[in-house]
Amino acid sequence: MSYLKRIVLILSLFAIIVVIISIFLPSSFHMDRKIVINADKEQVFKQVNDLKNWKNWSSWALEDPSIYENIQAFSDISFGKGASFSWDSENDKIGKGSLKIIESTLNTSIKNETNFGFIESKGTWSFNDVENGVEVVWGMDVDFGFNPLSKFFGLFMEDKIAPDFELGLERLKSFAENLPKINSVIAKKERMKNDLWFLSIRDTLNPREMNNVHGKIYSEINQYLKNLEVVNQEAPIVIYYSWFDTICDIEVGIPVLDTTLIGNGRIKMNKIASTNVVTAIHYGAYDRLPETYFGINEWMRKNKVRVTGHNWEVYLIDPATEPSPEKWETAIYFPIE
């Protein structure tokens, strides 16, 4: 028997042995890890449900943070069912792949599909109320089918993947527990000590343009103050006169200490006279402002107070000074009797 034939025979026997052994190996793989996080369930859920937030806690972000910096890697809507994310890293440990959310039940559970190129898996997340916060369970399932090599790979999969799950959950816990607890709205009644004077521009616009318009008006007023050599360090405000789906009427202003300023025609000097107010601080991104407004309205309903004018917001910490939405602080005021 020639040397080549012997090699072919040995390889064939080896392949047969592998196939026979694989028959007795599991055709699927399941693994999960859990952790208790002392934070609002809604905030923890949002960190997982919005794929753009994975940069805050994913173990992959430690290996190659650049994969989360490419906006084009995310679907147009980055959260909830249908949201997807793809990556292509030069780091061999991260490699190339994609992830898609296939099911999302608000504050309860998430399911996703992940393609690592060489293998596909299904991920599961559950968020359960417990005494000390929320228990987060992160699971993974893989179906190997009848592929012998995949079955052998499955024997070592948990050792390879478990450390990433455990590190990811620990980082999620650390990040979420340091977020402001925005659900606990603390409303209170107080008296404004002084009139609030401000330079402002009033305008009507589409609510979708709100963020862009804010920045432009603030820049215009700040430039006016700079030309007057007026140094201003007061937090900007917005008064809301009306709000509908397609149009809103707002007044954007910057408070000033010098009440002798008169504006320039477009920019007006205005004031909110000292009055009783109900106020509360909103912590975090603006998309959750409605929750804080709901808390204030509930407080006013229970305490039977009557609103006497238009509400306003003061941006104590905003995008101009702090890039992280989790650290933004917005004071909300309602004038009352």
N, C-alpha and C positions, 0 to 999 in steps of 0.2 A: 504494500500500500504506500503510495507516494506521500511525501511530507504535506503537500497541499490538501490531499484528501483527508489526512488525519486531522488537520486544522478544521476543515469543514465539518467533519464528523463530531469533533469535540464541541464546536460552536452549536451544532444542531442539538446535541445531547443537552448542552447547557440551556438552550432556549426551551427545550421540552421540559426540563426540570423546573425552570422558572415559571412556565405556564401551569404546570401541575401544582406547584406550591401556591401560586396566586389564586388558584381555585378556592383554597382554604383561607385566604386573606379577606378582610372586610372590603366590601365594594363601595362603602361610603365612609365619610369621616365627619365627626361632629366635635366641636369644641366650644366652650363658652367660659367667659370670665366675668366676674361681677365686682361691684364696688358700691359703697354708700357715700353719697355726696350731700353735704349739708348746705344745700342751696335750693332756690326756687326750681321746681320741676320744669316750669316753662322755659327758664333760662338754660337749663341743662339740655332739654330737648332741642332748643334752637341751635345750640352749639353743634349738634349732630345733624339735625334736619337741614341746615344750610351748609352746603358743601364748602362755601367760601370760609366758613368758620373753622374748618378742620386744621387750618394753619395754626390755630391757637393751641392745639393740644395733640395732634397726631404725631406719633413717633417718626413718621416719614419726614415731618417738618424739621426734625433734628438732623436727619441724614442728608436731605436736600431741600432746603426751604424754597428754592427757586421754582419748584414745580407748582407752587401755589401763587406765584407772582404773575403768571401768564393769564390775563383775563380771558383770552380766547380759548383757554382750556376748559372753561365752564360754559354750560348751556345758558341761554338768555335769562332764564329763571333758575337761580341756583339752589332753590329750596323746594322741599315737598316732592310729591310724586312726579316723575318725569325728569327731575333735575339730574344732570350728569357732569362728570369731570373726567378728563383724560390727562395722562402725563407721559413724558418720555425723558427719563433721567439718564445722565451719564454715569450715575452711581449704579454699579451692578446690583447692589442689594435692592434698589428701588425699581430699576428697569423701566419697562413700558407697560401701560395698561389703561384700564378705564373702569369707572364706577358709575352706576346709575341707581337712583332710588325708584323702586317699583311699587312701593306701598308706604303710605305715611298716615298714621292716625294721630291727630293732635295730642301731644303731651303723653302719649300712651305707648306707641310702638312704631318702628321703622323697619322696612325690609329693603335690601339692596342686592344688586348683582355686581360682581367684580370679575373682570377679566384680566388675568396677569400675563396673558400671552400664551403661556404653556399650560394654564389650568384656569377653570372657571369655578367660582364659588358663589354661594348665597349667604348674605349676612343678615343678621337679625339683631334688633335692639328693643329692649323693653325698659320702661321707666315706671317704677312701682313706689308708691308712697310707703315710707317706713317711719318709725318713731324719730329718727335723727335726720330726716331729709328725704332723699329719693334713692332707691336702689336701682342702679343701672346694670343691666345684663347685656353683654355683647357676645353674640354667638356667630358661628360660622359652620356651614355645611357644604360638603363637596361630594358629588356623585362620580365615582371612578368608572362605573360601568363594568365592562369586562377587560379593560386595558390592564395587562399584567404589570407593566412598568409603573403606571399610575398607582396601582394598589401597593406596590413596594414603596413608592414615594410617600404614600399615606402613613406608613409606619413611622416616619420621621417628621411628619408635618407638624405635629403639636410642639415638638421641641424647637422647631424653626420659627413658628408663628406666635406661640404663647407669649414670649417676652415682649413682642410688639404690642399685643393686646393689653398686657399688664401695664406696660409703660404708658400707652395711650390713655388708659383709664385713670392712672395716677395723675397724668398731666391734665386730663379733663377735670378731675376733682380739684386740683390746685387752682386751675384757671376759674372754674365756676364758683368756687367758694370765695374767691376774691372779687367777684362782680358785685356791684351794689344790688341790694334786694329791692327791686323797683316795685314789686307787688305790694309791699307794705306802705301804702300811702298814708302819710301823717299830715292831715289837714289841720289848720288852726286859724283862729280869728285874732286879728291884731289891728292896731291903728297905725297908719302911715305917719311918721313923725313930721315929715315936711312935704311940700308940693314936689312933684317929680317933673323937672323941666328937661326938655329934650329937643334937639334938632331932628326933623323928620321929613320924610316924603311919603305921601299917601298915594296908593295906586290900586288898580284892579287888575287881576291876572288869573290865569288858569292855575289851579292848585298844583298841577304837575310841574309848573315852572317855579314853584316856590323857592327851592334852594338856590337856584341861579339868580333870581331876582334879589333875594336877601343879600347875597354877596355883592352884587353890583351897587345896590343902594348904599350899603354900609361903606363901600369904597368911595362912592361919590361924596358922602357926608364927611368921611375922614379926610378926604382931600381938601374939602372946604375948610375944615378945622386946621389942617396943616398950613394952608395958605394964610390963615389968620394967626398962625404961630400959637395956636391953642393946643396945649398938651392935654389929652383926654384919656382917662383910664377906666371909664365907667363901662359896665356891661351893656351891650345893645338890647333893645326891646322891640317887640312887635305888638301892636294893638289889633285885635280882630273885630271888625265891624259886621261882617257877614261872610258866610262860607257856604257855597253850593258846589255840586259836583263839577261844574264847568267854569265857575267864576267865583272869586272871593275879593273882598274889599279889605285891605289891610293898610296900616300905617307903620312904616319901619323907621325907627329912630335910634339916636345915640344920646343918652342923658349928658347934660353939661352942668357945671357948677356956676358958670358965668351966665346969669339970666339977662344980661344986656345984649346978647347976640340977637340979631334980627333975621338971619337967613338971607337968601338971595333971590327970592321969587319962587323958585322950584322947591328949595329947601325952606321949611317953615319952622319957626320957634313955637313950641306948644307945651302944654303941661297937663299932668294929671293931678288934680287938687287932692290934698290930704283927705283921706277918708278911711272908713273901716273896710277891711278886706278879709277874705278867706284865702289862704295861700298854702301851697304845698310844693315840695321839690320833686321834680321828675329826674330820675337817674337813668342814664343810658341813651340809646338811639331814639331818634324822633318817631320811628314807626310804631313805638309803643306808647306814645303820648296819650292816646285814647284811654289806656288803662288808668293813668293817673287822673285824667279828667273824670273818668267814671267814679274813682274814689272820692274826688272832691265833691262831685254832685251828690253822691250818697251821703257824705258828711253834712252837706247843706240841707239835704232833705230831712235827715234825722234831727238836725238842730233847728229846723224851721226858720232858716234865714232867707232874706229876699235880696236878690241881685238887683243893683240899681244902675248898672252901666255895662260897658263892653269889657271883656276880659283882656288881659295882656300877659305876655311872657317875657321874662328876663333871662338872657342866655349867659349864665354865670361861667360855665365852661363849655365852649363850642368848638366847631371844626377849625376856627381861625387860630386857636391856641392849643388844641389837643387833637391829634389825628385819630385816636382810638375812640369809637362811639361809646364803648362801655364806660368811659370816664366822663362823658358829657353830663352837665347838670343844668337843668332848666327850672327856674322859679315861675310858677303859675299864680296869677292873681285874679280874683273876682271882687269888684267893689260891691259892698252890701250896706244895708241900712245901719 
